Amino acid sequence: MDEKQLAEKAYEAVEIAKTSGKLKRGTNEVTKTVEKGLAKLVVVAKDTAPAEIIMHLGPLCKEKKVAMVTVPSKVELGTAAGMPIGASAVAIVQEGEAKNIIKQISDFVNENGSS
């Protein structure tokens, strides 16, 4: 799986979990969710500006053993999460029907490091 395929799978997982599971949107909500140990997968947008907004999420996810994927576009991430605006970060709290995709992503990230 290359970086583009991983990003597409992450968008797909967020989109599916939006309707059949539960998401947390925005850097603050995602941070709280990871700290509480509730996140199944964290997706962050590479084009977030300033980058300092999301810089803490990588080390935090590593500490809490939560898979994190970086995608190219906060607009696409926001759209996948059902928001009319971009999203810097999204956490999947309940997988819903995205469970298999999230497992594939988590396995890949755990074997190869976060993207």
Phi and psi in degrees as a GROMACS rama.xvg file:
@    title "Ramachandran Plot"
@    xaxis  label "Phi"
@    yaxis  label "Psi"
@TYPE xy
-92.535  179.33  ASP-2
-60.9154  -39.3306  GLU-3
-66.8234  -43.7911  LYS-4
-64.0814  -39.3993  GLN-5
-62.8823  -43.4011  LEU-6
-62.5179  -43.7309  ALA-7
-61.7335  -42.3494  GLU-8
-63.8127  -38.7246  LYS-9
-64.476  -45.6674  ALA-10
-59.1457  -42.7656  TYR-11
-63.1396  -43.989  GLU-12
-61.3365  -43.2281  ALA-13
-63.3513  -44.3292  VAL-14
-62.427  -43.5103  GLU-15
-68.8259  -45.1106  ILE-16
-64.7628  -27.4174  ALA-17
-59.1328  -40.2234  LYS-18
-94.5487  -32.0069  THR-19
-112.602  -3.34079  SER-20
-132.201  -136.921  GLY-21
-147.659  134.758  LYS-22
-119.536  156.376  LEU-23
-120.145  132.751  LYS-24
-117.505  142.808  ARG-25
96.691  148.239  GLY-26
-59.2681  -44.1765  THR-27
-64.6416  -46.1979  ASN-28
-63.8344  -40.9692  GLU-29
-64.1607  -43.4269  VAL-30
-58.5577  -48.2168  THR-31
-61.0743  -41.6636  LYS-32
-63.9048  -42.4738  THR-33
-66.4319  -44.8188  VAL-34
-59.3564  -35.3995  GLU-35
-80.4905  -6.24683  LYS-36
77.4934  23.7947  GLY-37
-98.7007  -14.7897  LEU-38
-77.5593  134.903  ALA-39
-93.6473  -32.5201  LYS-40
-156.046  139.206  LEU-41
-116.656  133.241  VAL-42
-122.093  125.031  VAL-43
-120.966  150.287  VAL-44
-93.5507  128.174  ALA-45
-64.9773  -30.1975  LYS-46
-89.0065  18.4321  ASP-47
-67.4162  132.132  THR-48
-132.107  132.564  ALA-49
-73.0768  152.145  PRO-50
-61.0685  -23.7232  ALA-51
-58.789  -23.436  GLU-52
-59.006  -37.4345  ILE-53
-113.092  -1.0955  ILE-54
-57.3902  -32.8692  MET-55
-73.8116  -17.9833  HIS-56
-68.5508  -36.3026  LEU-57
-57.9143  -57.0985  GLY-58
-61.7061  -36.9801  PRO-59
-65.1828  -45.3145  LEU-60
-63.0606  -38.9575  CYS-61
-62.7908  -45.4682  LYS-62
-61.6144  -40.9987  GLU-63
-89.7452  1.21153  LYS-64
59.0341  47.1537  LYS-65
-112.65  130.671  VAL-66
-66.1987  136.806  ALA-67
-128.235  134.426  MET-68
-121.594  137.528  VAL-69
-102.057  128.412  THR-70
-112.912  157.474  VAL-71
-69.8837  -31.8761  PRO-72
-127.325  125.141  SER-73
-72.3119  -26.372  LYS-74
-67.5707  -46.5579  VAL-75
-64.0571  -38.7175  GLU-76
-64.4253  -43.6788  LEU-77
-60.8936  -43.2055  GLY-78
-61.5013  -45.9417  THR-79
-61.3748  -33.1114  ALA-80
-86.3461  1.29369  ALA-81
80.3286  27.1691  GLY-82
-106.836  144.796  MET-83
-75.8666  -8.11486  PRO-84
-126.382  174.924  ILE-85
-69.3098  161.013  GLY-86
-128.756  128.652  ALA-87
-73.1242  -35.7055  SER-88
-152.107  147.287  ALA-89
-138.938  138.125  VAL-90
-117.699  134.866  ALA-91
-91.5665  120.262  ILE-92
-96.8756  -45.8373  VAL-93
-121.452  125.324  GLN-94
-69.7686  -32.7159  GLU-95
58.8166  -134.861  GLY-96
-78.5506  -1.35613  GLU-97
-89.3471  7.46887  ALA-98
-54.4605  -45.8948  LYS-99
-66.028  -41.26  ASN-100
-64.6387  -43.2886  ILE-101
-63.0588  -38.6857  ILE-102
-63.7256  -43.2754  LYS-103
-59.159  -46.3686  GLN-104
-63.3556  -48.2453  ILE-105
-60.1429  -44.2792  SER-106
-60.8835  -44.6812  ASP-107
-63.1295  -45.9952  PHE-108
-64.5201  -41.9693  VAL-109
-64.1258  -34.6973  ASN-110
-78.4613  -34.6863  GLU-111
-114.735  -0.761661  ASN-112
84.782  160.431  GLY-113
-69.6873  152.475  SER-114
